[in-house]
Amino acid sequence: MSTVLESIRLHQAAHAVSETVADECIIINVENGNYHRTLGPASTLWEQLKRPVNFQDWLTHAQGISPDLSTEALAQFAIELLDHGLLAVEPDAAAQIRALVTSERPPEKTLRLETYDDMADLLLLDPIHEVSEQGWPHRPAAA
């Protein structure tokens, strides 16, 4: 199993930008305008993904932060990141990560990713090219 985990390489997607303050992290997907929030261990684990890491090393780091964290719980968090377009992996790695979640009942969510889409229109607005005479954040009238 550890050989499989070592073969899975993951890192933050290029279109995911984030800022961490204390134990809270805000992540913005600049492709769709959704923003996400993580707290505590999830924020620390997100920060570790700034550089490519294999799943086994990520799991070892995660269990150093939260000793009771299972492989399945970390895989579930990775799947959430994948599903929201925040995580970059090689094509077959996504299926390998999904295969790590074996129980029918999802594990308790110790790593939380909160998702918001209420500001997507503003976050996707190009402040240089898509503004009215009033300035940002007002869109020009449709022609």
Buried (B, 14 or more C-beta within 10 A) or exposed (E): EEEEBEBBBBBBBEEBEBEBEEEEBBBBBBEBBBBBBBBBBBBBBBBBBEEEBBBBEBBEBBBEBBEEBBBBBBBBBBBBBBEBBBBBBEEEBBEBBEEBBEEEEEBEEBBBBEBEEEBBEEBEBEEEEEBEEEEEBEBEEEE
